[in-house]
Amino acid sequence: MTSRSSLSPLRVLGIDPGLTRCGVGVVDVAPDRSAQLVHVGVVRSDPGEPIEVRLALIATGLRAVIEAHRPDVVAVERVFAQHNRQTVMGTAQASGIALLVAGERGLPAATHTPSEVKAAITGYGSADKRQVQTMVARVLRLDALPQPADAADALALALCHAWRGGATVAAASGPLTPAQRAWADAERLSRR
C-alpha cells in the first residue's frame, strides 16, 4: 500500500452493507473537516444467486475499491435490529464481509450506527434519507444528490467516521499511517 504525505487528508472508505446493493463511498477529509469526493458506487449481487456467490461478489467488489483508492481506514454501518429478519441477516452477512476485507488488507475498521451517522451529518439522529443526502451533497460540493441511497449512506458513513475522530479510532487498531498521524495531531491540538 502506498502512503500519501503526512499533510494529506484522511482517506476513508464508507460501506453501507447490503446483500443486493452494498454502497461504497471514498472521501478525503482534511483536519479542518473539509472533504472531497474520491469515489462513490454500489457493489451489486443478484438475489437469484446462491448466498456464497453473492457474498463472494461483494468481497470482490470491495477488494477492487480498496485496491483502486487505497483508503487509510474503513467505516461500516453497524447492523441494527429490523423487523424483517431476512433483511437484517443479509445486511449482517455483507457487514461481516466488509470487515473481513478490511482485515485482509490490514486496514483499521470501525462501525457506526445509523443514528450516529445521521447526527454527525445533519445534527439530528432521526434525520430522513433525503436530509442526509442533501447534507452529503453540500459537504462534498456536489451538483446533485448522491444516488442511489446506498451510495449516499456510504459517503455519510465515511464523513461521520472522519469527523468523529477517525485517526483516534484507527490508533486503537495499530500503527497509524502518515495521514492518520496528521489527523491525530490535529485532533490533539483542537482539544487544547
Order of alpha helices (4+ residues) and beta strands (2+ residues): beta-beta-beta-alpha-beta-alpha-beta-alpha-alpha-alpha-alpha-alpha
